[in-house]
Amino acid sequence: MATRPARKLDTPEQSVREANHRFYRALASLSLEEMDAIWLHEDWVECVHPGWDMLLGWEEVRASWVRIFSSTQRMQMEITRVGARRRGRRLGGLHGAGYQHV
């Protein structure tokens, strides 16, 4: 019986890039359900929308997506840079994007 080679596990950096991809897909489709699936539902998550103050905690972050998506018909964005940045033991997404909601 032939064996298949073991699947190479994603690196943490690849996982962050995939999460960024899923985030922008959810954003472009204005999908609150996809945002629910992407974000950790924790009190310590943070989000800064362009022109907004920092939001802290999943409830605030989710409420911001509800507000944005309910007043937006489509989202247009240009991704200029996607990567991952490590700070100590933390690894987070690093992206540069210009987006506009219409």
Contacts in CASP RR format, 6 or more apart in sequence:
PFRMAT RR
TARGET T0000
AUTHOR 0000-0000-0000
METHOD contacts of the structure
MODEL  1
MATRPARKLDTPEQSVREANHRFYRALASLSLEEMDAIWLHEDWVECVHP
GWDMLLGWEEVRASWVRIFSSTQRMQMEITRVGARRRGRRLGGLHGAGYQ
HV
10 18 0 8 1.000
12 84 0 8 1.000
12 91 0 8 1.000
13 83 0 8 1.000
13 84 0 8 1.000
13 91 0 8 1.000
16 83 0 8 1.000
16 84 0 8 1.000
16 91 0 8 1.000
16 92 0 8 1.000
16 93 0 8 1.000
17 82 0 8 1.000
17 83 0 8 1.000
17 84 0 8 1.000
19 38 0 8 1.000
19 93 0 8 1.000
20 82 0 8 1.000
20 83 0 8 1.000
20 93 0 8 1.000
20 95 0 8 1.000
21 82 0 8 1.000
22 34 0 8 1.000
22 37 0 8 1.000
22 38 0 8 1.000
23 35 0 8 1.000
23 38 0 8 1.000
24 77 0 8 1.000
24 79 0 8 1.000
24 97 0 8 1.000
25 34 0 8 1.000
26 34 0 8 1.000
26 35 0 8 1.000
26 37 0 8 1.000
26 38 0 8 1.000
27 35 0 8 1.000
27 75 0 8 1.000
27 77 0 8 1.000
27 99 0 8 1.000
28 75 0 8 1.000
28 77 0 8 1.000
30 69 0 8 1.000
30 72 0 8 1.000
30 74 0 8 1.000
30 75 0 8 1.000
31 69 0 8 1.000
32 62 0 8 1.000
32 65 0 8 1.000
32 66 0 8 1.000
32 69 0 8 1.000
35 62 0 8 1.000
35 65 0 8 1.000
36 62 0 8 1.000
39 45 0 8 1.000
39 58 0 8 1.000
39 61 0 8 1.000
39 62 0 8 1.000
40 58 0 8 1.000
41 58 0 8 1.000
42 57 0 8 1.000
42 58 0 8 1.000
43 56 0 8 1.000
43 57 0 8 1.000
43 58 0 8 1.000
44 56 0 8 1.000
44 57 0 8 1.000
45 56 0 8 1.000
45 57 0 8 1.000
45 58 0 8 1.000
45 61 0 8 1.000
46 54 0 8 1.000
46 55 0 8 1.000
46 56 0 8 1.000
46 57 0 8 1.000
46 61 0 8 1.000
47 54 0 8 1.000
47 55 0 8 1.000
47 60 0 8 1.000
47 61 0 8 1.000
47 64 0 8 1.000
48 54 0 8 1.000
48 55 0 8 1.000
49 55 0 8 1.000
49 64 0 8 1.000
49 68 0 8 1.000
50 98 0 8 1.000
50 99 0 8 1.000
52 64 0 8 1.000
55 61 0 8 1.000
55 64 0 8 1.000
68 101 0 8 1.000
71 101 0 8 1.000
72 101 0 8 1.000
72 102 0 8 1.000
73 102 0 8 1.000
74 101 0 8 1.000
74 102 0 8 1.000
75 99 0 8 1.000
75 100 0 8 1.000
75 101 0 8 1.000
75 102 0 8 1.000
76 99 0 8 1.000
76 100 0 8 1.000
76 101 0 8 1.000
76 102 0 8 1.000
77 97 0 8 1.000
77 98 0 8 1.000
77 99 0 8 1.000
77 100 0 8 1.000
78 97 0 8 1.000
78 98 0 8 1.000
78 99 0 8 1.000
79 95 0 8 1.000
79 96 0 8 1.000
79 97 0 8 1.000
79 98 0 8 1.000
80 96 0 8 1.000
80 97 0 8 1.000
80 98 0 8 1.000
81 94 0 8 1.000
81 95 0 8 1.000
81 96 0 8 1.000
82 93 0 8 1.000
82 94 0 8 1.000
82 95 0 8 1.000
82 96 0 8 1.000
83 93 0 8 1.000
83 94 0 8 1.000
83 95 0 8 1.000
84 91 0 8 1.000
84 92 0 8 1.000
84 93 0 8 1.000
84 94 0 8 1.000
85 91 0 8 1.000
85 92 0 8 1.000
85 93 0 8 1.000
85 94 0 8 1.000
86 92 0 8 1.000
END
